[in-house]
Amino acid sequence: MIRRAHQPGGFTSVELLLVLALSAVILGAAVVSYGTLMRSQPSVSSMVAVPLGTTRSQNFYGTLNTTVDVGMAPQYGALSLAEELREQFLTDTLSATAVYCLPRDGMNTFRPSVIVYDSSTDDELDTPQKFRAHIIAHAGVSSSLYRDYRNPLNDGAAPPQNASIFVLGYSKYSGYLKVNAIYDIDLIRFTGATEPNGIHASVKRYADATSSITPSALTYMGGYDVFFPPSIPSPTSSAQWSTDGFTPLFITIERASRLALRESPSTIDRFKRAYERPFYFIWWPDPAARHLGQVANTLSSTDPRQAYNHMAGRSSFMFTVPMFPAL
């Protein structure tokens, strides 16, 4: 008679304890991960009804809404729109005949498709200041719309919060400059008790679908916006985050040859560093940033980097653009 060896069935108590312990660890990690995801979701995907008002909404987007739903930073949906706008901006500037950055404090109300210009009598538009003077003299633009500004600290005034970038192209019409596109950068601070506290930041592109020889207005063609909360969590007063901001929006690096005209070593002259063509450093607000809190700046005011080194790490949207590539 052959006896069969006894084969134990199931798990031993030690094996059961090991399986239960591993299951607890796995389930615990899943719960923690889910909790982290749910806690971070409002800061990633929450929307804010920003009270721009009808005047701003119509000026920015061509709508009559009193409020605009905007994603709270960090906003990765807006990040994809910003990337798309970056590619469009680079395409526009690569084919441009001239690029002018004009700083401003209020809204931009000047978006023409063409600008009157007579090369035989009008000045050479070789600086943004001359471009500003030209549109004031010949296009009926108010002198208060754009600031007469040459980089931070040159006049002791605070840098402008907003800017317009004019991208000019080849004109087939005699007596006119063609405006291919205008990029408006606007930052608006909201501090009211009934308002969502924070800063609304937007970059918008305006262009026309067809060429025109009459001064018609360009239309909104796309862009992105994002609402940055205060850098101080749950502030009790606007003074706690009063240093939040995003400046400068651009820096102008002038020709080194302009050092022959000494103006002020600690302000204007420090930016005369370009060997050949002058150029801009331009920054756009980054939707992936969590806030617009102040960043320390330790360089001397005689160093041109002092004006913009604090922008490093604040935005992944930085551009180097020739000031007027046709000249």
C-alpha positions in Angstrom: 0.0 0.0 0.0 1.5 3.3 -1.0 1.0 6.2 1.4 0.7 9.7 -0.1 2.6 12.5 1.6 0.3 15.1 3.2 0.3 18.4 1.1 -0.7 21.3 3.3 -3.4 23.6 1.8 -3.5 27.5 1.9 -1.0 29.9 3.5 0.9 29.7 6.7 0.2 32.3 9.4 3.5 34.0 8.6 2.7 34.2 4.9 -0.8 35.6 5.7 0.8 38.3 7.9 3.3 39.2 5.2 0.5 39.5 2.6 -1.6 41.7 4.9 1.3 43.9 5.7 2.1 44.5 2.0 -1.6 45.1 1.2 -1.7 47.8 4.0 1.4 49.5 2.6 0.0 49.5 -1.0 -3.5 50.7 0.1 -1.9 53.4 2.4 0.2 54.8 -0.5 -2.8 54.9 -2.8 -4.8 56.8 -0.2 -2.0 59.3 0.4 -1.5 59.8 -3.4 -5.3 60.3 -3.9 -5.4 62.8 -1.0 -2.5 64.7 -2.4 -4.1 64.8 -5.8 -7.4 66.1 -4.5 -5.8 68.7 -2.3 -3.7 70.1 -5.1 -6.5 70.0 -7.7 -8.0 73.4 -6.7 -4.6 75.1 -7.2 -4.1 73.4 -10.6 -7.5 73.6 -12.2 -9.8 76.0 -10.2 -11.3 78.9 -12.1 -11.8 82.5 -10.9 -14.4 84.9 -12.0 -12.2 88.0 -12.5 -14.2 91.3 -12.5 -12.5 92.9 -15.5 -15.5 95.1 -16.2 -17.0 95.7 -19.7 -14.5 98.4 -20.7 -11.5 96.1 -20.1 -13.3 93.0 -21.5 -14.2 94.8 -24.7 -10.7 96.3 -25.1 -8.9 93.0 -24.4 -11.2 90.4 -26.0 -13.9 92.3 -27.9 -16.6 91.1 -25.5 -19.0 92.9 -23.2 -18.8 90.6 -20.2 -18.3 92.1 -16.8 -16.4 89.1 -15.5 -14.0 86.7 -17.2 -13.4 83.1 -16.0 -9.7 82.6 -15.7 -7.7 79.7 -14.4 -5.8 80.1 -11.1 -2.1 79.7 -11.3 -0.4 77.3 -11.7 -2.6 76.8 -14.8 -1.3 74.1 -17.2 -4.2 74.6 -19.6 -3.1 78.2 -20.1 0.5 77.0 -20.4 -0.3 75.2 -23.6 -1.9 78.4 -25.0 1.2 80.3 -24.0 3.4 77.8 -25.8 1.3 78.2 -28.9 1.5 82.0 -28.7 5.3 81.8 -28.2 5.6 80.0 -31.5 3.4 82.6 -33.2 5.4 85.5 -31.8 8.7 84.0 -33.0 7.2 83.5 -36.4 6.0 87.1 -36.5 9.3 88.6 -35.4 11.4 86.5 -37.7 9.6 88.0 -40.7 9.4 91.5 -39.3 11.0 94.7 -40.6 10.9 96.3 -37.2 9.9 95.6 -33.6 9.1 98.3 -31.1 8.2 97.8 -27.4 6.2 100.6 -25.9 5.5 100.7 -22.2 2.2 101.9 -20.8 0.2 102.1 -17.6 -3.3 101.9 -18.9 -5.1 99.9 -21.6 -3.9 100.0 -25.2 -6.3 101.8 -27.5 -4.1 102.0 -30.6 -4.1 98.9 -32.8 -3.9 100.1 -36.4 -3.2 97.9 -39.4 -1.2 100.7 -41.1 0.6 103.8 -40.0 1.2 106.8 -42.1 4.9 107.3 -42.9 6.8 109.4 -45.5 10.5 108.3 -45.7 11.5 111.5 -47.4 10.3 113.8 -44.6 9.8 111.7 -41.5 12.5 110.8 -39.1 14.3 107.5 -39.2 12.5 105.3 -36.6 15.6 103.7 -35.1 14.5 103.7 -31.5 11.2 103.0 -29.7 11.2 106.6 -28.5 11.2 107.8 -32.1 8.5 105.4 -33.0 6.4 106.7 -30.1 7.1 110.3 -31.2 6.1 109.5 -34.8 2.7 108.0 -33.9 1.9 110.9 -31.6 2.7 113.4 -34.3 1.2 111.6 -37.3 -1.4 109.0 -36.0 -3.2 111.1 -33.5 -2.0 109.0 -30.5 -2.2 110.7 -27.1 1.2 111.4 -25.5 -0.2 109.8 -22.3 -1.0 106.4 -23.9 2.7 105.2 -23.9 5.4 106.1 -21.5 8.6 107.9 -22.6 10.7 105.3 -21.0 14.3 103.9 -21.4 14.7 101.0 -19.0 14.4 100.8 -15.2 15.8 103.5 -12.9 16.6 106.0 -15.6 14.1 108.5 -14.3 13.4 107.3 -10.8 9.9 106.2 -11.7 8.5 102.7 -11.2 8.7 100.5 -14.3 5.4 100.3 -16.3 3.1 97.3 -15.5 1.9 96.9 -19.1 3.5 97.0 -22.6 2.6 96.8 -26.3 4.9 95.1 -28.8 4.5 96.4 -32.4 5.6 94.0 -35.1 5.9 95.7 -38.5 6.2 94.0 -41.8 6.9 94.8 -45.5 4.4 97.3 -46.9 3.2 97.3 -50.5 1.5 100.6 -50.0 3.4 103.8 -50.6 3.3 106.2 -47.6 2.3 103.6 -45.0 4.0 101.3 -42.5 2.3 97.9 -42.2 1.6 96.6 -38.7 1.5 92.8 -39.0 0.7 92.2 -35.3 0.5 93.8 -31.9 1.1 91.9 -28.7 -0.4 93.5 -25.5 0.9 92.4 -22.1 -1.4 93.5 -19.2 -1.2 92.9 -15.4 -4.1 94.1 -13.2 -4.1 93.9 -9.4 -7.3 93.2 -7.5 -7.4 94.0 -3.8 -11.0 94.8 -3.0 -12.9 93.1 -0.2 -15.4 91.7 -2.7 -12.8 90.9 -5.3 -10.7 87.8 -5.7 -7.3 89.0 -4.4 -4.5 88.5 -6.9 -3.1 89.6 -10.2 -4.7 89.0 -13.6 -2.0 88.6 -16.3 -2.6 88.3 -20.0 -0.8 88.3 -23.3 -2.9 88.9 -26.4 -2.2 89.0 -30.1 -4.0 91.4 -32.5 -3.8 91.1 -36.3 -5.9 91.5 -39.4 -7.1 88.8 -41.8 -6.6 91.0 -44.9 -4.3 93.9 -45.8 -5.7 97.4 -45.7 -4.4 100.8 -46.7 -6.8 102.6 -44.3 -6.1 102.8 -40.5 -8.4 100.1 -39.5 -8.1 98.4 -36.1 -6.5 95.0 -35.7 -8.7 92.4 -34.0 -8.1 89.9 -31.2 -6.6 86.7 -32.6 -5.7 84.7 -29.5 -3.6 84.7 -26.4 -3.7 83.4 -22.8 -4.5 84.7 -19.4 -3.9 83.5 -15.8 -4.8 84.7 -12.3 -2.0 84.7 -9.8 -2.9 84.5 -6.1 -1.0 86.5 -3.5 2.4 85.2 -2.6 1.3 85.4 1.1 -1.3 82.6 1.7 -4.6 84.0 3.1 -3.4 87.6 3.4 -5.3 89.8 5.8 -4.4 93.0 3.9 -3.2 93.9 0.5 -0.1 95.5 2.1 1.2 91.9 2.8 1.6 91.2 -0.9 2.0 94.7 -2.2 5.4 93.8 -3.7 3.9 91.1 -5.9 4.4 92.0 -9.6 6.1 91.2 -12.8 8.5 93.9 -14.0 10.3 94.7 -16.1 8.4 93.3 -19.1 11.3 94.2 -21.3 14.8 95.7 -21.3 16.3 97.6 -24.2 20.0 96.9 -24.8 21.3 99.8 -26.9 24.3 100.0 -29.3 27.7 100.3 -27.6 28.6 103.1 -30.0 26.0 105.3 -28.2 28.5 105.5 -25.3 30.0 108.3 -27.3 27.0 110.2 -26.0 27.4 110.1 -22.2 24.0 110.5 -20.5 24.2 108.9 -17.1 26.7 106.2 -16.2 24.4 104.6 -13.5 21.2 104.5 -15.5 21.0 104.8 -19.3 24.6 104.3 -20.2 24.8 100.9 -18.5 22.5 99.4 -21.2 24.7 100.5 -24.1 26.2 97.0 -24.6 25.1 95.8 -28.0 28.1 95.7 -30.5 26.0 95.8 -33.6 22.2 95.8 -33.5 20.3 96.8 -30.4 17.9 94.3 -29.0 15.2 93.6 -26.4 15.0 91.1 -23.6 11.2 90.4 -23.2 9.4 88.4 -20.5 5.9 87.0 -20.5 4.1 85.9 -17.3 4.4 82.1 -16.9 1.1 80.2 -16.2 3.1 77.5 -14.5 4.4 79.9 -11.8 2.5 79.8 -8.5 2.6 83.5 -7.8 4.3 86.8 -8.6 6.1 87.2 -5.3 9.2 89.4 -5.2 12.6 87.9 -5.9 15.8 89.2 -4.3 18.1 91.3 -6.4 21.7 91.8 -5.2 23.5 93.3 -8.2 24.7 96.9 -8.3 22.6 99.5 -10.1 25.6 100.2 -12.4 25.4 96.7 -13.7 22.8 96.3 -16.5 21.9 92.8 -15.2 20.6 94.5 -12.0 17.5 95.5 -14.0 16.6 92.0 -14.9 18.5 89.3 -13.1 15.6 88.8 -10.7 13.5 87.7 -13.6 15.6 84.5 -13.9 13.6 81.6 -12.7 10.3 83.6 -12.6 9.2 82.7 -16.2 10.1 80.2 -18.9 8.9 82.7 -21.5 11.9 84.9 -22.3 12.7 86.3 -25.7 15.7 88.0 -27.4 14.3 90.2 -30.2 16.2 92.7 -32.5 14.9 96.2 -32.0 14.7 97.2 -35.6 16.1 94.4 -37.8 15.7 96.4 -41.1 18.2 99.1 -40.0 
